[in-house]
Structures are given as C-alpha cells and as structure tokens.
Amino acid sequence: MNLIDLSIIILYMLITFVVGIWVSKKAAKGLKSYFLGGNNIKWYYLGLSNGSGMFDVSGTAWMVGLLFLYGAKSFMFMWLWPVWNQIFIMMFLAVWIRRSNIMTGSEWILTRFGNGKDGRASHIIVAIFAVVSSVGFIAYFFEGIGKFMTVILPWNIPLEFGDLLILTSEQSYALIIIFFTTIYTIKGGMFSVVATEVLQYGIMVVAGILIAGYAFFTITDVELSTVISAEWKSVFFGSELESHWGEKFNAFNDLIDSEGYKMFGALIGMTLFKGFFASIAGPVPSYDLQRILSTKSVKEAAYMSGFTNLVLFIPRYLFIAGIVVLALVFLAPDIASIPGLTGRDLEVILPKVINNHIPVGIKGLILAGLLAAFMSTFSAFVNAGPAYIVNDIYKKYFKPKATSKHYIKVSHIASFLVVALGVFMGFFADSINSLTLWITSALFGGYVAANFLKWIWWRFNGWGYFWGMVAGLAVATLQFVLDQNKDGFLEDSLFYELSHVHAIYLFPLIFGFSLLGSFLGTYFTRPTNMEVLKSFYSDVKPWGFWNPVFKQLKTKDPTFRKNNDFWLDMMNCAVGIVWQSSMILLPIYLMIRDYPKLMVTLAVFIFTSVILKYTWLDRVRKIPD
C-alpha cells in the first residue's frame, strides 16, 4: 500500500466521521426526527442515499464475477433479486406507501389490518423479521469488512494477551470500522446516515469514473477482441446458453454448464414470474422502505424512487465493467487454468484487479469508494433495524407514553444492541452462514404471497397475512434444509431430486403454499373491520379487488373515484424495466468498445425516458403536495 493511497483512505474516514457528527444535532427532536429525518430531508438527497446504500461491496464482487463469465446477458441475473422492484416502487408503490404517513413497515401493517389480535400478529411477525434480518446482515458486514481491510491496509493488528489470541487482525479492523460508523449513525439517526451516504455516493462515482477511464485508455480493442466473443457481447438468448468462450478458455464454458443456469430461457421465465409478484409485494422492511417514509410528501416519494434508479446503475456498472475489462485481459488465462474452477473462484477478481493492476492514487480512491460502499450499507441497516424495536415493540407494547428524549435514548440503546448482537454473531460467521441464507431464502419465499395480497384484495385479513407468512417461511426453510444436506440423500430419491433443484425453480411451490396459508387463514376467520378498510383504501387508493369497500365510500362521497390505473402502471413498469436495463448495458458496451450496440442502447434509453416523461413524470407532478 503506497502512502498516497493510504492517506486518501484515512482522509476519507475522517471526513465521513466529522460530517456524520456535525449533522447529528438535528436528530434530537423525537423518533420521527431520528428515524425519518423529521420528513424534512430533500428527496434528491434521499435518492442519492438510497442508491449509495445499494452499492454494497459483496454485491459488487458478485456482479463482477457474473459479467466476467456470462457477458452482457449477466444483467438479467439481477432479476433474481429482483432488481426491478425499484421500478415498481417508482411507478406506484412509493405513492401507496407514503400515503400511510407512518414510521415503519410493520406499523404500516396496522393501518391495513387494524389493531385487533390479527393485526397485532401480522405486525409482530414483520417487526421481528426486520430486526432478525438486520442483525444477520450486520454479522456478515463484520466478517466481510475485516477481510477487506486486511487486504488493503499494510498493518497486522491482532489483539493478544500473552500467548492467547483475543482478536485476529480481521476482527480488529472490523471492530474499528464498525465503531466509527456506528457512532455517527447512532448519534445522528437518519440525518447522519443520509449526509454521509451522499458524501459516500460522490466518492463511489469518482471511483467508478476513474476505474472506467483507466481501463478504457489502458486496454486496446485488439486485446479485448482476443478474449471475448460475439456471444459474450450479445443480450439475446435461446432456450439454452450458447458457448461464450473460445477453446483457449473452455474452462469457462464448463463452469457455465455446471452453474445451473444453462437452461437460460427457463431461468428468465421463472425470474419474470417471481419478479412480478415479489415486486408488487413491495420493499422488505429495511432501509429502502425507510427512505420512502422519510420523504416530505407523496409526490417526493415518487421522485425519490425514480431518482434512485437514475443515479445507481450507470456509475455502479462503470466501476464493474472497468474491473471486468482489466480482468479479461490480465487475469482470464490464470483463472481458466485453476483446477476444478468454481463460481467462488470468480469472487477473487475484484481484489486481484485492485491489488495488482491499478496505479497509485487511483487505487486509493477506489478502495475509499469500496469502503464507502460498505459503510453506507452498514449504516442504513443500523438505522432501519432499531426503528422496529423502539417504535413497533417498545413504544407500542411496553411504554406507550414517554418523552421524546426518553425514546431517543432507547433508540441509542437499541442501535447499540443490534450492532453488538450482529458483531457477536460475526465472531461465529462460519456457523451463521446457514442462518443468513435461511433469512434471505425465507425473505423472498415467505414474504411474497402475503404482501402481494395485502395490496389487491379487500377480504384478505391479518390472520391470512400471518399464516401466509408462516407457511411461506416453513416451506422456504424446508427447501433450504434440503439444499444444505443434498449430499446425504440417496440418488433418485424424492429428497435428492428436490435438493438438487435450483432455488428459483422451487419458487412456485413456496409461493403456492404461502398462498394456501393466506387463503385458509383468511376464510376461516372474520374479515377486517370495514372502518379500517375504508380508512386504508381512501388513504392509499390501491388498484385491485376492493369493490365492497369502494361502494361504501362511494355511497358516503359520490365524488370518490376508484384507482383504474392498473394497465397504465403495468405498461410503465414494462417500459421502466427496459429503461433500467439500458442504464446497466450502456457502461458495459462503452467499456468493451462495441459502439453499434452502445448507440442502440443509448437510443433505447432516450426513447424510454421520453415515454416515462409523459406516462409517469407528468402524472406525478399532478399529485397534490
């Protein structure tokens, strides 16, 4: 590590800490001020903050490996999350969520199902899940940042007591970074999180531009053309993936065959099926939802969500594509020669390129950018998780009446507890791998059906929500257990076959059981109180099957109108997915110098932007402040 690079990293950390503490005094006015910034933060700052929080290190390393192996088609792997849930949020969900005017996702559940036993059951399951997932992710941040820092910093700083090793160097680094990030996050709540994330976003953009510029002017067209094929550059596909690589790199073709994504047409079909329902279900109870609830108004919630899409993908993929271009030329032969090559081997591409192929100065800024990516994601989780402990558990069930000062102190304590528990679990990271995978599996398996139905069906009640979530979680957990023990089953047995099916193909099964739990829980219990439904429907105005509620509201107020924008919203979502995809492909085609495809992609971006100007932006402008 050169002194210049080291100085850049240390300077970045000092500036971030000072900015975080400097704005923290604004957060002392109450819980709304602490967790939502008092709904006074400008929407474009929240959009930059939201984009910064999604620019995480582990996800970036994963995307680097995917782009390297699969080429331009790799952007469709993002649909596994699905990444275009941000488009659905932008088009209509942000407006629906913000109209509720509450503080957390689980508190929002009470506005839909009421405050009876069924509403509280659904409220508690969401709150507990939000806290558990925050703790699990903090544990992995603890492990990941320690390994990252030992790679980029030259000092070995274990903590020893005689012959007893108390902390490894990785753990010492992780504690130092987490301590600094936690202090300003807890001190300033959403104000400090947003202020530092805007700063961190700027650093990440600079890092992306620098790495892209360096790769563009260092690597020649001839060097690139000897490595990548026409199939690597193409976004079109059939039922199966064609060979991406020439004979010299046949190990990569073999890896593609073994990864489970060879039947690419079926994979994309399933991601579209899953993505539609998962996206309408809305954001999970995390930092993304907190940003929506933090905006000043319904109109600004829509602006913020659209701006997040606009600012996230181009700079992130400039960085990713720049790293991949350098790896294609400098590392491809070495990686292809690894015996028994696996997808895990591709995770080393990011650190190897940074360590061995980036010049002094640029390296420091890039490492500061990656450190910023970690700190922004970490601080977002530290702010989101405790909101559910304080507002949805402590305040609601233990001390409903107290001063703002008291709740702020409890928020500080809750934040420290969440971080401390996450760090404690991080010391046993190898043993919690299964736990975190279960969280993410259950999140997308058990969460979707119940949260999809809550928007569109008036008869769906709190017990339906609760049992739908439980059924989805149970089946998703069973699928995970089978996957973890796949080597212990006899070949040709049912469990063996199920355990070797890729998780995405089991989604319809998980979704089906969750739907069954939702319907049974709903039909065997009483409907939600009509007054609660009328309040929710008149405030949020979702489309879907709400006729009995609509008729009662129409009888009382003849001017009340139903939301008939389903087809317009779906058209906007389809256009938005193409718009978002073009922003991912633009940096890729620029970096691999495929100018004809670059111009086509740019034309698609401009065309879809113009459509959305008339079909989305002009409609948002008409929303009352």
N, C-alpha and C positions, 0 to 999 in steps of 0.2 A: 504494500500500500504506500503510494507516494504521499509526501507531506501535503501537497496541494489538494489531493483527493480527500485526505483525512481532515484537513482544515474546512473543506466545503461541508462535509458531513457534520462536523461539530458545530459549525456556524448555523447550519440549518436547524439542528436540535435546539440550540439556544434561542434562535428567533421564534421557533414554534412555541417553546415554553413561555417566553416573555409575552407573546401575543395572546396565548391562552389565559394567562393570569391577568393580563391587562383588561380584557373584556369581561372578566368573571364577576365584577361588581354588579353587573346588570341582572344577575340571576337570583338575587336575594329577595325578590318581591313576593314569591309564592310558588306553588307547584307548577302552575301554568307558565310562569316565567322561567322556572328552572328546566322543565322538561320540553316545553314548546316555544321557548323564547318569547313568551307573552304574546304570541301571534303577531309580532312586530318586525320579524326579520323579512327583508325583501325577497321576493320569490326567486330572483335570479341567483342570489347568494345560496338559497336553499337548494336550487338546482345544481349549482356547482358543488355544494357539499354532498348532495346525494350521488352525483357522478363520481366524486372523489371516493366515497365510501365503497362504491362498487369496483373500484380499480385496485383489487386486492392482489397480493403477491402470489399466493398459491394458485389462484385462478389464472393469473397471467402466465405462470410457468406451464400450466396445463394447456392453455391456448397456444403457446409457443410450440409445444410438442405436437399438438393436433395439426397446426398449419404446416409444420415441417413434414409430417408424414402423409397427410391427406391432400395438401394443397388448398386451392381456392374453395373447394367443397366444404372445407372444415368449418366454415361459418355456420353451416346448418347443424353442427353438433351443439351449438349454443342453444338450439331449440329444445334440447333435453332438459334444460332448467325449468321452464322455457324462458329464454332471454326476452322474447317479445311480450311477456306480461307487462313490460313497461309501456308498450304501445296501447294495450287495453286500458291501463291506468290513465294514460294520456287522453284517450278518446272519450271515456265516460266514467271510469271508476273513481278517479280523483275527485270529480264533481260530486258523485254519490257519497263518498267517504267524508269529504269536508263538510257537507251539509249537516252532518250529525252534530258537529260542534262539540266534540268530546276530546278526551286526552289520550286514551289508549285503545288498542284494538279490542281488548276484552270488555272495556266499558262500552264500546260501540255495540257489542252483542246484547247488552241490556236494553238498548233503545229498540232492538228488533224483537226480542222475546219477552221483555218485561222483567220485573223484579221478583217474580214468584220462584218456586223451587226449581222449575225447569230452566228459567232464565239464569238463575244463580249457578246451576250445574254446568250449563254451557259457558257461562262467564268464567268460572273457576278453571275449567279444563284448558281454556285458551290462555289464561294468565299463567298457570303452572307450566304449560308448554313453552311460553315465551321466555320464562325465567330459566328453565332447564336448557333450552337451546342456546341462550346467551352464555350460560356457564360452560357448556360443552365447546362452543366456538372460542371462548377465551382460553380454555385449556389448550386448544390447538394453536392459537396465536402464540401462547407461551412457548410451545415446543418449536414452532416454525421460526419465530424471530430470533431465538437463541442460535439455531443452526445458521441462519442468515448472517447474524452479526459475527460469528466466528469465522465465516468465510471472508468477510470484507474488512475486518479490523485485525491488526497485526499482533495484538497482545493476548496472552493466555492468562486468564484471571480466575482460576479456580479458588474456592474458599476451603482452606484446610485447617484442621486443628490437630497438630501433631501428625500422626500417620492416618488420621481419619479425614476422608474426603467428604466435606459437608455439601458443597455445591460444585458442580462441574463448571467449566468455562462457559458453556452454552447456557446453563441455568443462571449464572451470574449476569451475563449480558441481558438475558430475557428479563430478569428482575429489575435491572437498571432502566431499560427502555419502558417497561410496563409501569414502573414507579413514576417516571416523568410524565407519561401520557395520562395516567390515572389522576395525578394531582391536578392538572389543569382541567381535565374533563369533569371531575367531581366538583371542583371549585366553581366552575362557570356553567355547568349544565349545557343546554343546547347552544347558548351564546358562544361559549368557548369551543364547542365541537364545530360549529359552523365556521367561526372565524379561522380556526386552524386548518380546517379542511379546505377552505377557499385558498389559503396560502399553499397547502399541500397540493391542491389541484394545479396551481400555477407551476410548481416545481415539476410535477409529473408531465405536464405539457411540454415544458422546456426539455426534459429528459427525452420525451418521445421525438421531438423535432431534431434534437442533437443526434440521437442514435440513427434516425432515419437518414439525416443528411450525411453522416459519416459513412453509413453502409452504401448509400446511393453513389457517392463520389469515390469510394474506395473499391467497390466491386464493379467489374466491367460486364457488359452484356454478354460477351463471349464466355466468361467464367460461369455466369448463371445458366446459359443455354446448354452447357455441357453436363449440367446436373439435373435440371427439371425438364419434364416432358410436356407435350401439349395437353395430355390428360391431367397433369398436375395443375395446369392453369385454368382448366375448364370447370364451370359450375354445373354443367349438365350431366345427367347420370341416367342409367337404366335400372333394371331390377337388381343387377349386381355391379359392384365396382370393377372397373377395368384396371389393368396394370398401370400404376402411376410411375413406376421407376424402370430404368433400363437394366440390362444384365449386370452391370457393374455394381448396382445397388439392389440386387434381387432380395437381399435380407429384409429390405423394407416392404417389398411385395408380400413376403412370407409373414411379416408381422401384421400387415393389414388383414391377411387371411385368418390369422389367429385371434384377432382382437374382438371378433363377434359382430363387426359392422359390415361384413362383406355383402349381405343382402340389404343394400343401401336403400332401395325403393321401399321395402317393408319398414325399415327403420324410420325413414322420413314420414311415411304414412302414420306410423304409431306416434311419432313426436307431434304431428299435427293434431291427432286425436287427443292426446294427453294435453297438449299445449292449449287447445281451445278451452277445455273445462278448467284447467289449472289457472289460466289467465283470467277467466270470468270470476273464478273463486276469489280473486283479489290478492293483494300482498299479504304475506305471512306477518304475524305480529312481531315486527322488528323495526330497524331504523328507517327503512323505506316508508313504512306507514307513518312513523313519527314525523317525517318531513312533510307529508301531505297534511297532517293535522296541525302542523306548525305555521302554515301559510296564513296570511291575513284574511283571505276571503275564498269563496268557492272559485271565482274566476282565476285567482292567483294560484290555486292548487292545480288547475289545468295547465296554466302557463308553466309552472314549475316542472310538472311531469314531462311536458313536451320538451322543455329546455334540457332536462336530464338526458334524454335521448340524443339531442343535438350535440351536447358537449362531451359525451362519454366516448363514443365509438371511434371517431376519427383519430384523436390523439392516442388512444389506447392501442389501436391497430397500427399506427405509425411505429410505435415502440415495438410491438410484437413482430410486425413484418420486417423491421430493421434487424432485429435479433435473428430472425429466421434466415434472412438473406446472408448474413455473415456465417451462420451455422451451415447453410447449404454448401458454401464454398470451402470453409475451413474445417468443418467437423464431420461432414457426411461420410467420407471414406472411413474415418476412425470408428464412428458409431456403427456403420454397416458391418464392421469386422468383429463386433462384440459377439462372443459365443452365446447362443440362446437368447438373442435380443428380445427384450420385452418392452411394453409401453412405459414401464417405470424408468427404463434407461433413458428415455427421451426427456425426463424431468431435469436431467443434468445439463441440458442445452443452455438454459438461461444463465446459470452461474459460470459455466465454462466459457461462454462467449464474453461475458463481462470481465472475467478474470484474465483472459488470455488474448483478447482481440480488440480491446477498447483502449484508446490513448489516455494519457494523464489529463486531468481536468474534466473531460467528458465522462470518464469513469466515475469521478467523484459526484458529479451532478446526477448521473444515472442511479448510483447507489443511494444518493439522497432521495431521489424520486421513488425508488422501491421502498425505502424506509418510510417515506411519507405515505405510500400506499398502505403499508401495514398499520401505521399509527392512525390513519383516518378510519380504516375499517374497525380497528380495535376500539377507538373512542366512540364510534357510532353504536357499537354493541353495549359499551359501558353506560351510555346514556339511555338506551332503549330498555334494557332488561329491568333495572331498578324502578322504572316508571310503573311497571306492573305490580311490583312488590308493594310500593308505597300507596299508589292510587287505588289499585284493584283488590289488594288484600288487607294491608294495614289500615288504611283510612276507612275502607268500607266495612270491615268486619271487627276491627279492634278499637279504633279511636276515631269515630266519625267527626268529632268536634275538637279542633285544636287550632292553635295559631299557625300562621304561615311559617314563622320562624321554626316552630317545632317540626313541621313537615319537611322543611329544608334540611334540618339536622338528621331526621330519619332517612331522607334521601341520600345524604352523605354516607351514613352508616350502611344503608342497603347497597350502595355502589361499592364500598369497600368490601362488603361481604361477598358480593357477586364476583369481584375480581379475585379476592382471596381464595374463594372456593374453586374458581377456574384455575388459578395458579397451582393450588394444591393438587388438583386433578392432573394438571400438566406435568407434575413430577412423575406421574404414572402413565405417561402418554401412551406407552405401548399397550397397556391394559384397557385404555378407554377408546382405542381405535374402534372397537365393536360398538361401544355406546354412541359415539358420534355418527357412525354410519347408520345406526338404527334411527337416530334422530332425523337425519336427512331423508332416509327411506320412508319413515313414518310421516314426515312432514309432507311429502308430495303424494304419498299413498293415502293416508288417513284424512288429510286436510281438504282434499279437493271436492269430494261429493257434497259434504255438508255445507261447505262455504259457497259452492255453486248454487245450491238450492235456496240458501237464505236470501239471495237477491231476487229470485224469479218466481217464487211460489208462496202465496199468502198462507196456505194451510200448514206449511212447514213450521214446526214449533221447537221450543227449547229442548224437549226430550228427544225429538228427532235429530236435532243437531248433536246432542250429547252422544246418543247411541250410534249415530252415523260416524262420528269421530272415533269412538271406541272400536267399532267394527273395522274401520279402515286401519287404525293403529294395530289391531290384533293381527289382521291378515298380512299387513306390511312387515310386522315383526316376525311372523312365521316364515315369510319369504326370505327375510334376512338371515334367520337361523339356518334355514336350508342352505343358503348360499355360503355361509361360514363353515358348514360341515359337509360340503359337497364331496369331499374325498372319502368320506366314511360310508357312503351308500353303495349298495350293490349295483353294478351296471344293469341297465334295462328295467330297474325298478321305478315305480312312480316317483318316489322321492328323488332318485338320481336324475330323472328326466327334468323334474321341476327345478332342482337345484342348479342345473346347467343351462336353464333358460335365462337370457339376459333380462335384467330387471324391467326394462322398458316394455318388453313384450308381456309381462305379467301385470302391467298397469290396468288393463280392462278387468282382470279378475279382482284386484284390490278395489278398484272403482265400483265394480258390481256389488261386492259385499258391503261396501260403505253405503251405497245407495239403498241396499236392502235394510241395513240397520236404520237408515234415515226414515224410510217409509214405514217400517214396523213401529219405530219409536214415535212417529207422528200419528199414525192411525189408531194406536192403542191408548192414546192419551188425548186430553182435551185440547182444542185449538187455543192459540194465543189470544189473550183478551183483545176484543175488537178495538177498544180505545187505543191500546198500544200500537196495533197495526195501522190504524188511521193516522196516528201521530207520526209513525215511521214513514208511511207511504207518502203523506203530504209533505214531509220534510225532504226525503231523499229522492222521491219520484223515479224509482227504477222502472224499466220495462219488464214484461213477464206476465204471469198469470195472477192478476190482482183484481179481477172483476168484482167480487163481493165487497171488497174494501172500497174500490173506486165508486161503486154505485151509492154506497152510504155517504161518501164525501160529496158526490155529485148532487145528491138529494139536499144536502145542507147548503152547498155552494154551487149553483148551476154554472158558474164560470170556471170551475175546476176542470183542468184538462189532463188526459191520460198521456203518458210518455209513449209515443208511437215511433220512436227513433231507432228501433232495433236494426232494421236493414241498413239505415244510414250509418249507424255505429259499426256494424259488421263490415260494410264497404270501406269505411275509414280505417278499420283495423287491418284489412287486407292490403290496402294501399300503404298503410303505415309499416307493415312488415317488410314490404318491398323497399320502402324508404330507408328503414333501419338497416336492411341488408346491404343496400348500396353504400351506406356510410362505412360498413365493415370492409367491403370489397375495394372501395376507392384507394385506401392506403396500400392494400396488397398489390393491386395492379400497377400502382405507381412504383412501388419498390422493386417489382420484378420486371419493370420496363415493358409491359405489354400495353402499348399505347392505344391500339384499336379497342381493346376491352376496357381500358381506362376511360376512353371517350364515351363509349356506350354506357358504362356505369354512371358517368357524370351526367349524361343526358337523362338517365332514369332518375337520378337523384333530383335534378332540376324539375323534371316533369311531375314527379310525385309530390315535391314540395309545393308546386303551383296548385295541384289538386287539393292538397290539405289546407292550403291558404283559404280556399273558397268553402270547402266542406267541413273544416274543423275550426280554424282560427277565427274566421268571421262569425261563426256561431258562438264561440267562447266570448268574443268581445261583447256580445249582446246580453251575457249573463249579468244580472244586477250586482252591483258591488255590495 
